[in-house]
Structure formats: structure tokens, C-alpha cells
């Protein structure tokens, strides 16, 4: 992938974040989500690529924009698979909370595992040069935490584990605390939770628990760029879930997918904050404009760039005259 695509990726997530920011704290999840989706879709217009959405807003029958299989770009240039989440943390944004993001990732054709829009059980840890078999969803939390602590050269009591604050995780939270590790509960936004494990400044070492399967692919893409280990397994709870999984050619519902199976080959990813969070600041409103904060990362080089952009809405509205 051409590294010049990195700046285009940031423009895409900036557009979605700026649109969503207009609805932060207004209590209207649908309006915030639709604004982000529409802005992101428009940002793809004219880009030199032959892109295909593989992680998106759902099937065409229910998602008029950024639906699965939709072709994006002008049809020229490299064939790319695209994973998007225009507004990761819809409820967060509507309530004015923390960790709402806009996310886009690019891979070569076939680079992202095709997954249904159901739950995925996940465990992730950030860091370079970690053993391939470091984490295992079938191991007890205490065993995983002991192995992670050993790999990081710290005590289990030094670890901070990020978990979504949900009733389904109460038992897991108890086991983690019993093992001696600390817990950080978040209300939403498990993509940011996984990414944070690869950013030392976040102080988060591990992510555990159920979240969306599509978000699991985006999280794995980030770890491929930043370094880390992850394992995911679909949570199939109904016949409808089974049907969705089969449509993605997944028939063994007990399969555990490691990070190298979730995402393969070179990856490029951009993240822009909608609200302040553990990995990036949100949109800052100015008179006649705004400031955005973004990360753009590439797996080929491991480069992580922080881009702070100032947007002049007045000049933009006048066509730059």
C-alpha cells in the first residue's frame, strides 16, 4: 500500500469525527451515528483506490451507506479491503462520555477475516516481541495474567486489565481481582480498550471480555501495526448467530482466531478522537472551526504518527477563497 494513503485515511476519520462531534452530548445516538456515516462515505469519493467494504455498517438492505461489499474510491489504483467504524462508541458520543472514536483500516484483498455482526470473546495484550501463544481464551484469567506478567517482566499486581462494564463480565472481573491484577471498567469502546494495551502512556496492559466481532477485527488491525497479541472467538448464542457465522464461512463455532488469522498482510489504520479518551483527545471546538487529534499507523514500518489538525470551517465553506 502506498504510504501516501495514510494522509487520506486521516482525512476520512477526521471528516466522520467532526460530523459526529456536532451531536456529542445531545442524547441522540441515531443522529450522531448517521452524521458520522454520511461524512465518512463522502470522504471516500474520488480516492484513487479500488476498495471494498468488508467490515462496515451491515448488509446493503439495512445500511444505505458503507454497507458490506460496497465499492469505494474511483476504481483505479490498488485493490484494498476496508474495515470501518465511523463512530465507535455511539452511546458514548450521545452521552458526552469518553473514548468515542472514528476508525478506518486498509488491508490488501483478503487481509481481514470475514466475521458476522455478533459478539466475540477477546483477550489482547500490547507489546513487541511477545510469544505467539501468550494468551489463550481457554485458560483461566489467573493463568493468562501470570503468563503476561512473566512476558512483561512484572508482577501480576502491576497489571491493569480493561474490561467492558457489563453484567456478563462480573465473574471475569472477580477472577481478575482474585488473581491480584487491577481492573479498569469502561462503559463502551472496546476498540480503544484494545489499542490502549499497545500504548504505554495509557497504563492498560490487557483487554478481556466480549465485544463486537467487527470491532475485534479493527482492534487486531491496530495491534498488527503497534505490536501485541490477541485471540478472539465468536460467541454464538442463537440460530440467527449461527446463520450469520455460516454466511462468513465459519462453521466451527469453537474456533479460536489468533491475531495473525484475524488480520493478515500489510495494514494501514487511522483513528480520530470524537470525545476525549485514553488513547487520543476528542474534537476541540473553536470559533469558526475545530481541532482534531488523530493517530495513523502502518504495520510495514511500525510507524505511529500523531496528527493534530486545525480546521477552518469558514474558509472551507467559501471554497477556500
Backbone bond lengths (Angstrom), bond angles and torsions (degrees), N, CA, C in turn:
res aa  C-N    CA-C-N  psi(-1)  N-CA   C-N-CA  omega(-1)  CA-C   N-CA-C  phi
1 X - - - 1.467 - - 1.521 110.29 -
2 X 1.304 116.16 137.03 1.457 122.08 178.77 1.524 109.08 -65.80
3 X 1.341 116.41 129.89 1.459 118.96 -178.65 1.532 112.15 -66.59
4 X 1.338 117.08 -18.42 1.470 119.15 176.23 1.521 111.65 -64.88
5 X 1.334 116.34 -18.58 1.455 120.25 177.44 1.524 111.13 -65.34
6 X 1.328 116.60 -21.00 1.465 120.65 -177.68 1.523 111.24 -59.64
7 X 1.329 117.46 -44.07 1.456 119.88 -179.75 1.520 110.88 -67.24
8 X 1.322 117.31 -37.28 1.464 119.97 176.48 1.527 110.65 -63.86
9 X 1.328 116.36 -38.02 1.461 120.03 178.77 1.519 110.70 -61.15
10 X 1.321 116.54 -41.81 1.462 120.40 179.37 1.531 110.71 -65.86
11 X 1.311 117.11 -39.48 1.467 119.43 177.99 1.528 110.93 -61.21
12 X 1.329 116.09 -35.09 1.465 120.70 179.66 1.528 110.37 -65.52
13 X 1.334 117.05 -49.49 1.464 119.48 -178.43 1.526 111.51 -71.50
14 X 1.327 117.87 -33.08 1.461 119.96 175.23 1.523 111.00 -60.17
15 X 1.326 116.36 -44.38 1.469 120.52 -178.24 1.527 110.68 -60.10
16 X 1.337 116.26 -44.77 1.457 120.04 -179.77 1.523 111.40 -67.19
17 X 1.327 116.43 -41.16 1.463 120.00 -179.00 1.519 111.98 -65.50
18 X 1.325 116.77 -42.15 1.466 120.33 179.36 1.524 111.19 -63.44
19 X 1.325 116.34 -39.01 1.463 119.83 179.40 1.523 110.78 -67.99
20 X 1.329 116.32 -44.05 1.464 120.34 -179.75 1.521 111.63 -65.74
21 X 1.327 116.01 -34.50 1.472 120.33 -177.22 1.522 112.65 -60.23
22 X 1.327 117.02 -26.47 1.460 120.20 178.68 1.532 111.89 -64.86
23 X 1.327 116.48 -16.41 1.468 121.20 -176.33 1.526 113.00 -113.80
24 X 1.335 117.14 4.77 1.458 120.34 -179.08 1.526 110.39 -63.00
25 X 1.325 115.37 129.68 1.459 120.54 177.15 1.509 115.08 79.05
26 X 1.332 117.49 4.91 1.468 120.62 -176.90 1.533 112.33 -92.12
27 X 1.317 117.19 -4.96 1.456 120.73 175.73 1.513 116.01 77.56
28 X 1.326 118.11 9.22 1.463 121.67 -176.55 1.530 108.89 -115.06
29 X 1.327 116.43 93.66 1.461 120.69 -177.98 1.521 112.24 -62.59
30 X 1.317 116.76 -42.47 1.458 121.02 -177.15 1.524 111.12 -62.23
31 X 1.334 116.90 -44.37 1.466 120.26 -179.14 1.519 111.22 -63.98
32 X 1.335 117.26 -41.78 1.462 120.78 179.94 1.525 110.80 -64.76
33 X 1.333 116.45 -43.92 1.461 121.15 -178.86 1.524 111.05 -65.83
34 X 1.316 117.12 -46.60 1.469 120.95 -178.79 1.523 111.44 -63.98
35 X 1.323 117.41 -36.60 1.466 120.27 178.52 1.532 110.21 -64.42
36 X 1.334 116.64 -44.07 1.465 120.49 -179.80 1.525 111.22 -65.65
37 X 1.333 116.56 -43.18 1.468 120.64 -179.58 1.518 110.85 -62.07
38 X 1.330 116.70 -48.06 1.461 120.75 -178.77 1.517 112.22 -61.45
39 X 1.323 116.91 -43.53 1.462 120.64 -178.90 1.524 111.02 -66.86
40 X 1.326 117.08 -40.69 1.462 119.53 179.42 1.523 110.76 -65.99
41 X 1.325 116.86 -42.53 1.466 120.07 179.58 1.527 110.85 -59.48
42 X 1.321 117.15 -43.85 1.480 120.67 179.40 1.519 111.22 -64.95
43 X 1.325 117.41 -33.04 1.467 120.69 -177.63 1.525 112.20 -67.25
44 X 1.326 117.44 -21.68 1.459 120.78 178.50 1.535 112.35 -79.63
45 X 1.321 117.04 -18.31 1.469 120.42 -176.69 1.525 111.28 -56.61
46 X 1.311 116.73 127.90 1.464 121.37 173.78 1.504 115.57 83.30
47 X 1.333 118.40 -4.79 1.462 118.69 179.03 1.524 110.36 -66.36
48 X 1.331 116.13 141.63 1.457 121.26 -179.55 1.520 109.37 -79.94
49 X 1.305 115.24 88.30 1.460 121.60 177.73 1.520 108.69 -165.99
50 X 1.308 115.15 159.83 1.455 121.89 170.81 1.522 105.60 -114.24
51 X 1.330 115.23 83.84 1.450 120.95 -172.26 1.517 113.14 -99.15
52 X 1.331 115.50 152.49 1.458 121.64 178.11 1.520 108.61 -135.58
53 X 1.334 116.73 128.56 1.457 121.50 -179.70 1.531 109.18 -75.96
54 X 1.341 116.88 121.17 1.465 121.02 177.08 1.529 111.81 -114.40
55 X 1.311 116.58 -21.66 1.470 122.78 170.47 1.516 105.32 -127.64
56 X 1.339 116.06 110.09 1.453 118.43 -173.27 1.512 113.17 -148.65
57 X 1.330 115.22 -145.45 1.460 121.55 -172.22 1.521 114.09 -93.28
58 X 1.328 117.33 9.41 1.454 120.41 179.58 1.520 110.96 117.07
59 X 1.328 116.05 -175.24 1.453 120.56 -179.90 1.524 110.53 -73.06
60 X 1.322 116.31 161.46 1.469 121.42 -174.60 1.528 111.71 -59.70
61 X 1.321 117.90 -32.27 1.464 120.87 -176.83 1.518 112.74 -64.55
62 X 1.342 117.12 -24.81 1.463 120.00 -177.42 1.524 112.63 -117.11
63 X 1.316 117.89 -9.23 1.468 121.26 -177.55 1.528 108.96 -129.70
64 X 1.327 118.24 102.29 1.462 120.33 -177.65 1.527 114.06 -67.52
65 X 1.333 117.48 -20.13 1.465 120.96 179.88 1.525 109.95 -133.65
66 X 1.330 114.98 146.46 1.460 122.79 178.05 1.528 111.58 56.05
67 X 1.340 115.48 39.03 1.452 121.26 179.41 1.526 110.63 -82.97
68 X 1.312 115.86 161.92 1.460 121.44 -178.76 1.526 110.79 -61.47
69 X 1.317 115.46 130.96 1.458 121.05 -179.29 1.512 114.45 89.05
70 X 1.324 118.73 -9.48 1.460 121.28 -179.39 1.524 110.57 -63.77
71 X 1.325 116.04 137.30 1.461 121.08 176.59 1.525 108.67 -88.34
72 X 1.318 116.13 133.94 1.458 122.16 -179.13 1.522 109.41 -125.71
73 X 1.329 115.99 152.36 1.452 121.28 -176.18 1.516 110.85 93.22
74 X 1.333 115.86 -175.68 1.466 120.17 -175.79 1.527 113.46 -91.78
75 X 1.328 117.03 5.55 1.462 120.61 178.17 1.505 114.28 86.01
76 X 1.328 117.46 -5.75 1.463 121.53 177.57 1.528 109.63 -101.12
77 X 1.309 116.40 167.72 1.452 119.24 176.80 1.508 112.35 81.75
78 X 1.326 116.27 -162.64 1.468 120.70 -172.29 1.524 112.75 -69.55
79 X 1.337 114.62 148.19 1.465 120.09 173.02 1.524 107.71 -83.53
80 X 1.317 116.08 119.96 1.453 121.11 -175.14 1.518 111.56 -129.24
81 X 1.322 115.69 145.16 1.455 121.47 168.42 1.524 107.72 -92.71
82 X 1.315 115.24 141.49 1.467 120.84 -173.96 1.524 109.65 -123.43
83 X 1.314 116.13 130.76 1.465 123.03 173.09 1.523 107.56 -115.96
84 X 1.322 116.51 128.12 1.468 119.36 -175.28 1.527 111.11 -135.53
85 X 1.300 114.09 152.13 1.463 122.66 165.52 1.518 105.73 -146.21
86 X 1.337 116.45 93.94 1.470 119.66 -176.01 1.522 113.32 -56.47
87 X 1.338 116.55 -35.32 1.464 120.42 177.65 1.524 109.06 -141.02
88 X 1.307 115.97 91.69 1.464 122.33 175.18 1.529 107.60 -80.62
89 X 1.318 115.69 109.92 1.458 120.06 -175.23 1.521 111.03 102.40
90 X 1.338 116.63 54.54 1.464 121.28 -178.70 1.530 110.78 -60.12
91 X 1.323 116.33 -45.93 1.469 120.28 -179.97 1.518 111.08 -64.67
92 X 1.332 116.14 -39.22 1.464 120.76 177.47 1.526 110.04 -56.34
93 X 1.330 116.18 -50.87 1.463 120.31 -177.95 1.517 111.25 -61.60
94 X 1.329 117.31 -45.96 1.460 120.57 -178.76 1.518 111.58 -60.70
95 X 1.335 116.77 -33.93 1.466 121.08 -178.15 1.519 113.47 -93.36
96 X 1.328 117.15 -1.35 1.459 120.16 -179.87 1.516 113.28 72.03
97 X 1.348 116.52 30.89 1.458 120.90 -178.01 1.513 113.35 -90.28
98 X 1.331 115.65 -160.24 1.464 121.99 -174.47 1.531 111.57 -105.79
99 X 1.339 114.74 151.74 1.470 124.13 169.45 1.526 115.01 82.64
100 X 1.327 120.51 19.05 1.466 120.73 173.04 1.526 108.86 -77.98
101 X 1.334 115.53 135.20 1.461 121.82 -174.62 1.519 111.27 -135.23
102 X 1.314 115.61 161.84 1.458 122.68 163.00 1.518 106.73 -116.04
103 X 1.352 116.57 132.77 1.462 120.78 -170.73 1.521 110.64 -135.45
104 X 1.346 116.15 139.47 1.459 121.65 170.61 1.520 108.40 -142.89
105 X 1.329 116.05 141.47 1.465 121.06 177.49 1.517 109.17 -135.77
106 X 1.333 115.95 145.41 1.458 122.91 178.84 1.522 109.42 -121.46
107 X 1.318 115.68 140.01 1.465 121.76 173.73 1.518 108.34 -141.48
108 X 1.330 116.24 163.92 1.453 119.67 173.57 1.524 108.69 -68.58
109 X 1.327 116.65 162.68 1.465 120.45 -177.72 1.523 111.17 -50.82
110 X 1.336 115.96 131.08 1.449 120.75 179.54 1.513 114.58 81.55
111 X 1.335 116.60 6.79 1.462 120.51 -175.73 1.519 114.93 -75.69
112 X 1.332 117.45 -23.24 1.458 120.67 -179.32 1.529 110.26 -108.51
113 X 1.317 116.92 132.81 1.453 120.74 173.95 1.524 108.80 -62.82
114 X 1.317 116.66 132.21 1.455 121.37 177.72 1.519 108.79 -78.56
115 X 1.326 116.02 119.76 1.469 120.13 -177.85 1.528 109.54 -129.46
116 X 1.335 116.82 153.29 1.463 120.33 177.81 1.516 111.03 -82.00
117 X 1.318 115.69 167.26 1.463 121.18 178.65 1.528 108.68 -86.53
118 X 1.333 114.66 71.66 1.462 121.70 175.26 1.527 106.92 -134.68
119 X 1.330 117.05 -174.44 1.453 120.04 179.48 1.523 111.87 -74.50
120 X 1.326 114.38 153.24 1.460 122.61 171.29 1.521 108.15 -132.85
121 X 1.326 116.43 132.25 1.459 121.90 171.82 1.528 107.11 -81.17
122 X 1.343 116.57 131.83 1.467 119.82 -172.60 1.519 110.80 -134.77
123 X 1.308 114.64 148.57 1.453 121.81 165.20 1.521 106.45 -140.23
124 X 1.324 116.60 132.75 1.458 120.77 -175.50 1.519 109.99 -144.25
125 X 1.322 115.31 145.93 1.457 121.64 176.52 1.522 108.14 -142.22
126 X 1.317 117.05 135.70 1.453 121.18 -179.22 1.518 112.54 -92.01
127 X 1.338 115.29 157.03 1.458 120.10 177.59 1.516 111.50 137.97
128 X 1.305 116.24 152.12 1.469 121.77 179.79 1.537 110.58 -87.37
129 X 1.325 114.85 152.45 1.470 122.35 172.04 1.525 113.01 59.01
130 X 1.322 116.79 37.92 1.453 120.66 177.44 1.530 110.08 -89.51
131 X 1.334 118.59 147.76 1.468 120.93 179.67 1.521 111.89 -58.25
132 X 1.318 116.63 143.90 1.461 121.77 -178.61 1.519 111.13 -60.17
133 X 1.328 116.80 -37.74 1.463 121.16 -176.14 1.525 112.57 -98.38
134 X 1.333 117.18 29.68 1.462 120.94 -174.37 1.528 112.33 -63.55
135 X 1.334 117.52 -39.90 1.465 120.53 -175.99 1.528 109.99 -118.53
136 X 1.332 115.54 149.81 1.459 121.10 -177.36 1.523 108.60 -148.46
137 X 1.318 116.32 120.62 1.463 120.88 -178.59 1.525 112.78 -64.12
138 X 1.323 117.25 -20.47 1.459 120.21 179.49 1.526 112.85 -87.65
139 X 1.320 117.00 -7.89 1.463 120.72 177.60 1.529 109.90 -84.13
140 X 1.305 116.49 155.71 1.466 120.76 175.52 1.525 109.30 -69.15
141 X 1.351 117.65 150.55 1.467 119.60 177.88 1.518 112.92 -51.93
142 X 1.335 117.54 -40.03 1.465 119.81 -178.95 1.526 111.33 -62.22
143 X 1.338 116.57 -38.21 1.469 120.41 179.66 1.521 111.00 -68.06
144 X 1.340 116.56 -45.77 1.470 119.56 177.25 1.522 111.09 -59.69
145 X 1.314 116.75 -44.25 1.463 120.28 -177.45 1.524 111.21 -66.41
146 X 1.328 117.42 -37.50 1.465 120.28 177.17 1.527 110.65 -64.09
147 X 1.333 116.78 -42.22 1.468 120.06 179.57 1.526 111.46 -67.04
148 X 1.340 116.65 -39.99 1.467 120.21 179.12 1.519 110.33 -66.00
149 X 1.328 117.00 -43.85 1.460 120.37 179.21 1.527 111.14 -60.08
150 X 1.335 116.28 -41.77 1.462 120.36 179.07 1.520 110.85 -63.63
151 X 1.357 116.92 -43.47 1.467 120.46 -179.91 1.520 112.08 -64.67
152 X 1.330 116.43 -32.64 1.464 120.73 -178.64 1.529 112.10 -89.10
153 X 1.318 116.87 -9.61 1.454 120.15 179.84 1.513 113.54 72.74
154 X 1.334 116.27 35.05 1.462 120.97 -179.74 1.531 108.48 -133.00
155 X 1.315 116.03 175.89 1.458 121.03 174.89 1.524 109.58 -88.15
156 X 1.332 116.81 155.36 1.465 120.21 176.73 1.514 110.45 -57.34
157 X 1.317 117.17 -34.82 1.465 121.12 -179.84 1.524 113.22 -67.41
158 X 1.346 117.00 -10.44 1.466 121.33 176.63 1.526 112.26 -89.64
159 X 1.338 117.47 -9.98 1.457 121.22 -174.52 1.528 111.88 -83.23
160 X 1.332 115.23 142.10 1.470 122.51 173.61 1.526 107.49 -116.43
161 X 1.326 116.30 122.25 1.462 122.95 -175.32 1.526 109.26 -109.24
162 X 1.315 116.63 125.48 1.469 122.93 178.99 1.526 108.94 -93.88
163 X 1.339 115.99 128.49 1.459 122.00 -178.49 1.523 108.90 -140.13
164 X 1.337 116.57 138.65 1.463 120.17 174.09 1.524 109.70 -64.45
165 X 1.321 115.56 135.33 1.466 121.48 -178.74 1.528 109.13 -79.77
166 X 1.330 114.74 88.47 1.454 122.07 -179.03 1.532 109.54 -136.08
167 X 1.343 118.42 147.97 1.469 120.51 176.55 1.524 112.94 -54.55
168 X 1.332 117.81 -33.44 1.463 120.91 -178.19 1.527 112.56 -64.92
169 X 1.327 116.71 -15.37 1.457 120.04 -177.17 1.530 113.17 -102.69
170 X 1.315 117.94 3.97 1.467 119.91 -175.42 1.527 112.30 -57.85
171 X 1.333 117.16 -44.09 1.460 120.41 -179.67 1.525 110.76 -64.53
172 X 1.336 116.84 -44.18 1.461 120.95 179.21 1.525 110.84 -60.80
173 X 1.314 116.93 -43.52 1.465 121.08 179.47 1.524 109.95 -58.62
174 X 1.329 115.99 -42.32 1.455 119.92 178.43 1.518 112.26 -62.34
175 X 1.334 117.11 -42.66 1.462 121.09 179.70 1.530 111.43 -64.69
176 X 1.330 116.60 -39.99 1.467 120.55 -179.99 1.525 110.25 -63.70
177 X 1.312 116.15 -45.62 1.469 119.73 179.36 1.522 111.29 -66.58
178 X 1.321 115.76 -37.61 1.461 120.16 178.06 1.516 111.38 -62.60
179 X 1.334 116.15 -33.53 1.465 120.88 178.47 1.524 112.05 -72.29
180 X 1.337 116.78 -15.60 1.454 120.73 177.57 1.511 115.32 106.41
181 X 1.342 117.76 -0.86 1.468 120.97 -179.85 1.528 110.65 -86.99
182 X 1.301 116.24 161.69 1.458 123.07 178.09 1.529 109.32 -92.74
183 X 1.333 116.82 153.24 1.460 122.43 -177.31 1.525 110.08 -121.86
184 X 1.330 115.85 134.54 1.467 122.14 169.43 1.527 107.53 -114.70
185 X 1.323 116.92 116.16 1.449 121.59 179.22 1.523 109.80 -92.26
186 X 1.344 115.99 133.92 1.457 120.64 176.87 1.520 108.84 -121.29
187 X 1.318 116.85 149.83 1.466 120.82 -175.55 1.517 112.29 -79.34
188 X 1.319 117.71 -30.24 1.472 123.85 -178.43 1.517 107.62 -164.52
189 X 1.339 115.52 176.65 1.464 119.75 171.97 1.511 114.16 84.24
190 X 1.355 116.78 58.68 1.460 117.54 -177.76 1.521 113.24 -75.31
191 X 1.338 119.07 -16.47 1.462 119.70 173.13 1.525 109.91 -62.56
192 X 1.330 115.86 -47.46 1.466 119.37 178.66 1.525 110.57 -64.89
193 X 1.341 117.08 -33.73 1.459 120.18 178.07 1.509 112.51 -62.00
194 X 1.334 116.95 -42.45 1.466 120.57 178.54 1.529 110.55 -70.60
195 X 1.321 117.35 -45.66 1.472 120.20 179.62 1.524 110.61 -57.51
196 X 1.328 116.19 -38.78 1.465 120.50 -177.25 1.521 112.43 -60.21
197 X 1.344 117.78 -27.49 1.464 119.29 179.86 1.524 112.06 -63.94
198 X 1.334 117.02 -22.97 1.467 121.53 -178.63 1.519 112.38 -96.21
199 X 1.332 117.05 4.64 1.462 121.41 -179.30 1.526 108.92 -118.17
200 X 1.329 117.84 104.84 1.467 120.79 -174.85 1.530 113.73 -53.96
201 X 1.325 117.07 -32.76 1.461 119.64 -177.33 1.523 112.88 -66.75
202 X 1.347 117.07 -17.83 1.464 120.07 179.52 1.522 111.80 -77.26
203 X 1.322 117.83 -22.97 1.464 125.65 -177.03 1.521 113.07 71.44
204 X 1.347 118.39 -0.82 1.466 121.82 178.45 1.527 108.77 -85.49
205 X 1.324 116.17 130.01 1.466 121.23 -178.08 1.522 113.04 -101.28
206 X 1.334 116.40 -36.22 1.461 121.19 -169.52 1.523 109.40 -138.99
207 X 1.336 115.97 145.42 1.463 121.32 169.68 1.522 107.80 -118.33
208 X 1.332 116.84 135.94 1.458 121.71 177.41 1.528 110.23 -137.67
209 X 1.343 115.88 148.15 1.455 120.17 169.72 1.518 114.81 122.89
210 X 1.335 114.09 177.96 1.454 122.05 179.53 1.522 110.82 -82.75
211 X 1.327 114.30 141.76 1.460 122.20 171.64 1.519 107.34 -157.21
212 X 1.317 117.24 -174.94 1.455 120.53 -179.79 1.521 112.05 -65.67
213 X 1.339 116.31 139.80 1.467 120.13 176.92 1.533 112.14 -64.21
214 X 1.356 119.54 -43.84 1.471 118.75 177.21 1.526 112.34 -58.35
215 X 1.333 115.96 -39.32 1.463 119.46 177.93 1.528 111.06 -65.95
216 X 1.335 116.05 -28.05 1.458 119.71 175.73 1.518 112.47 -63.34
217 X 1.323 116.61 -36.46 1.466 120.27 177.90 1.522 110.24 -67.09
218 X 1.327 117.10 -43.62 1.464 120.32 178.23 1.528 110.81 -62.30
219 X 1.321 116.25 -41.24 1.460 119.98 178.75 1.524 111.15 -63.65
220 X 1.329 116.94 -42.15 1.463 121.09 178.86 1.521 111.05 -64.70
221 X 1.339 116.96 -34.97 1.465 120.61 177.23 1.524 110.67 -62.23
222 X 1.331 115.82 -41.45 1.467 119.72 179.05 1.523 110.93 -64.41
223 X 1.341 117.10 -43.01 1.461 119.65 179.97 1.517 111.51 -66.77
224 X 1.335 117.31 -29.89 1.468 119.55 176.99 1.534 109.48 -63.76
225 X 1.308 116.64 -33.72 1.464 120.89 178.70 1.527 112.09 -79.72
226 X 1.323 116.40 -41.50 1.458 121.36 -169.83 1.523 113.62 -94.51
227 X 1.333 116.38 -21.93 1.451 120.68 -176.62 1.516 111.28 102.80
228 X 1.323 116.35 131.93 1.449 120.09 178.93 1.515 111.53 156.63
229 X 1.318 115.29 175.87 1.455 122.28 177.84 1.518 109.18 -126.86
230 X 1.330 114.80 143.62 1.459 119.75 -178.04 1.522 108.57 -149.11
231 X 1.304 115.13 148.59 1.460 121.13 172.42 1.522 107.84 -136.89
232 X 1.328 116.32 139.77 1.455 121.14 -179.82 1.517 111.24 -137.02
233 X 1.327 116.03 150.34 1.456 121.61 177.23 1.530 108.24 -145.30
234 X 1.328 116.09 132.42 1.453 119.77 179.94 1.522 110.65 -61.92
235 X 1.324 115.29 142.60 1.467 121.56 175.23 1.527 106.52 -104.14
236 X 1.315 115.76 101.79 1.466 122.03 -175.32 1.530 108.04 -98.82
237 X 1.330 115.76 111.01 1.468 120.03 -172.62 1.525 113.68 -113.28
238 X 1.324 118.34 -5.98 1.463 120.19 -175.26 1.530 109.31 -154.94
239 X 1.319 115.11 170.13 1.462 119.57 176.50 1.522 110.62 -65.17
240 X 1.319 116.90 -33.50 1.467 120.24 176.81 1.524 110.53 -63.25
241 X 1.346 117.17 -41.44 1.463 120.55 175.93 1.531 110.96 -61.14
242 X 1.339 116.18 -42.22 1.464 120.09 179.42 1.518 111.07 -61.80
243 X 1.321 116.63 -42.37 1.458 120.71 179.53 1.526 110.54 -62.51
244 X 1.331 116.58 -43.62 1.467 120.49 179.41 1.531 110.89 -63.12
245 X 1.321 116.09 -40.39 1.471 119.71 179.23 1.526 110.94 -65.26
246 X 1.331 116.81 -43.19 1.471 120.19 179.23 1.527 111.08 -62.19
247 X 1.323 116.94 -35.54 1.463 120.31 177.75 1.526 111.88 -64.00
248 X 1.330 115.81 -20.92 1.468 121.14 175.82 1.524 111.81 -97.85
249 X 1.356 115.59 14.04 1.463 122.24 178.98 1.527 112.88 65.12
250 X 1.328 116.56 27.02 1.462 121.68 173.89 1.523 107.50 -107.47
251 X 1.320 116.36 113.52 1.464 120.79 -176.36 1.525 112.90 -116.30
252 X 1.333 117.21 -20.35 1.456 120.24 174.74 1.521 107.12 -97.10
253 X 1.312 115.72 98.66 1.463 120.25 -171.05 1.527 113.25 -73.43
254 X 1.316 116.68 -6.81 1.455 119.75 176.66 1.520 113.16 -94.00
255 X 1.324 117.21 0.15 1.462 120.89 -178.00 1.528 111.50 -59.37
256 X 1.328 115.44 136.62 1.463 121.63 172.15 1.529 107.30 -104.08
257 X 1.308 116.54 129.66 1.463 121.68 -178.66 1.525 108.84 -108.34
258 X 1.331 116.43 124.22 1.458 120.23 176.10 1.527 109.21 -83.55
259 X 1.332 115.70 172.44 1.467 119.72 -175.85 1.520 111.93 -59.00
260 X 1.347 117.34 -34.25 1.459 119.98 179.85 1.509 114.25 -72.45
261 X 1.334 117.38 -15.42 1.466 121.66 174.66 1.524 111.51 -93.53
262 X 1.311 116.75 -32.28 1.464 120.71 178.57 1.527 110.76 -67.27
263 X 1.324 115.72 -39.17 1.472 121.68 -179.32 1.519 108.27 -140.19
264 X 1.335 116.45 131.10 1.463 121.65 -178.33 1.529 110.36 -127.02
265 X 1.318 115.18 149.60 1.459 119.85 174.93 1.519 113.04 75.79
266 X 1.341 116.00 -173.77 1.464 120.05 -178.75 1.527 112.28 -67.60
267 X 1.326 115.33 142.42 1.454 122.66 -177.21 1.522 109.14 -134.71
268 X 1.313 115.62 145.37 1.461 122.57 171.40 1.519 107.70 -129.58
269 X 1.327 117.14 139.70 1.462 119.98 -173.47 1.522 110.66 -145.59
270 X 1.323 115.71 145.08 1.462 121.71 175.47 1.525 109.07 -130.98
271 X 1.321 115.23 143.30 1.464 123.16 179.54 1.515 107.98 -135.39
272 X 1.321 117.42 129.86 1.463 121.91 174.69 1.522 108.72 -124.15
273 X 1.324 116.26 133.41 1.448 120.38 -179.88 1.518 112.02 -74.19
274 X 1.314 116.37 134.75 1.468 121.73 171.89 1.521 108.91 -94.16
275 X 1.342 115.53 -47.12 1.460 121.24 171.19 1.523 108.33 -121.55
276 X 1.311 117.44 162.78 1.457 120.75 179.50 1.529 110.25 -59.16
277 X 1.325 115.44 146.87 1.454 119.29 -179.75 1.505 112.30 -156.92
278 X 1.335 115.74 -172.44 1.460 120.46 -175.10 1.523 112.37 -74.83
279 X 1.346 117.99 -19.60 1.463 118.07 -177.54 1.519 113.62 -112.51
280 X 1.326 118.06 -22.83 1.464 119.98 -177.59 1.524 109.49 -158.16
281 X 1.338 116.19 147.42 1.460 120.94 177.88 1.522 110.36 -74.95
282 X 1.313 115.78 157.74 1.452 121.52 179.79 1.510 113.13 -87.73
283 X 1.330 115.36 -175.48 1.466 121.80 179.31 1.526 109.13 -66.27
284 X 1.321 115.11 130.33 1.462 121.90 177.55 1.522 108.50 -106.80
285 X 1.301 117.15 117.07 1.464 120.95 -176.94 1.527 111.21 -78.72
286 X 1.323 115.50 139.27 1.455 123.66 175.45 1.523 108.51 -126.34
287 X 1.303 117.28 166.32 1.465 120.53 173.78 1.526 108.27 -67.82
288 X 1.324 116.48 114.22 1.460 120.64 179.44 1.509 114.69 75.64
289 X 1.327 117.04 15.98 1.459 118.29 -179.46 1.507 112.45 -176.60
290 X 1.331 115.79 -162.14 1.457 121.29 -179.24 1.523 109.54 -164.34
291 X 1.311 115.30 163.11 1.463 122.50 173.91 1.524 107.92 -118.35
292 X 1.322 116.09 132.92 1.463 120.93 176.56 1.518 110.20 -116.35
293 X 1.326 114.70 153.81 1.462 121.99 178.18 1.518 108.06 -124.53
294 X 1.320 116.16 127.30 1.460 120.89 -175.49 1.519 110.93 -136.40
295 X 1.341 114.96 155.68 1.453 122.43 167.67 1.525 107.25 -115.93
296 X 1.314 116.84 138.96 1.462 121.07 171.20 1.515 106.91 -128.32
297 X 1.336 116.61 134.74 1.455 120.38 -173.24 1.523 111.31 -138.39
298 X 1.338 115.48 151.72 1.465 121.67 179.48 1.516 109.09 -131.50
299 X 1.346 115.84 133.33 1.460 119.46 179.90 1.523 111.87 -72.53
300 X 1.330 117.28 -29.06 1.470 120.90 -175.43 1.520 111.45 -61.72
301 X 1.323 116.59 -39.98 1.461 120.96 -176.25 1.521 113.23 -111.57
302 X 1.336 116.81 -14.80 1.457 119.73 -174.97 1.515 112.81 74.19
303 X 1.325 116.55 12.20 1.463 120.60 -178.33 1.525 110.81 -74.12
304 X 1.316 115.68 136.57 1.462 123.04 174.79 1.517 107.76 -125.30
305 X 1.330 116.45 117.90 1.462 120.92 -179.56 1.524 110.54 -114.05
306 X 1.319 115.03 135.53 1.457 121.46 174.46 1.526 107.31 -99.02
307 X 1.314 116.39 122.61 1.463 121.35 -177.97 1.526 108.97 -116.24
308 X 1.310 115.24 119.86 1.466 122.28 176.19 1.525 106.74 -106.50
309 X 1.321 116.03 117.31 1.466 120.48 -174.61 1.525 110.52 -117.84
310 X 1.321 115.47 138.35 1.462 121.17 174.78 1.525 107.90 -106.83
311 X 1.320 116.80 126.25 1.459 123.07 -175.30 1.530 109.70 -110.35
312 X 1.320 115.70 127.59 1.465 122.41 179.00 1.520 108.19 -103.67
313 X 1.332 116.82 100.02 1.461 120.88 -176.55 1.521 112.23 -68.75
314 X 1.315 117.59 -32.39 1.468 121.40 -178.21 1.522 109.65 -66.27
315 X 1.321 116.05 -49.17 1.469 119.30 -179.73 1.527 110.89 -66.38
316 X 1.315 115.88 -38.74 1.450 119.39 -179.92 1.540 110.91 -63.95
317 X 1.307 116.31 -40.49 1.467 120.67 179.97 1.523 112.35 -65.14
318 X 1.332 115.86 -29.05 1.472 120.11 -179.59 1.517 112.74 -89.03
319 X 1.333 115.41 4.33 1.463 119.09 -179.85 1.491 113.55 77.98
320 X 1.336 117.51 19.30 1.458 121.28 177.62 1.502 114.19 80.75
321 X 1.349 116.48 13.84 1.472 118.72 -179.10 1.519 111.53 -80.85
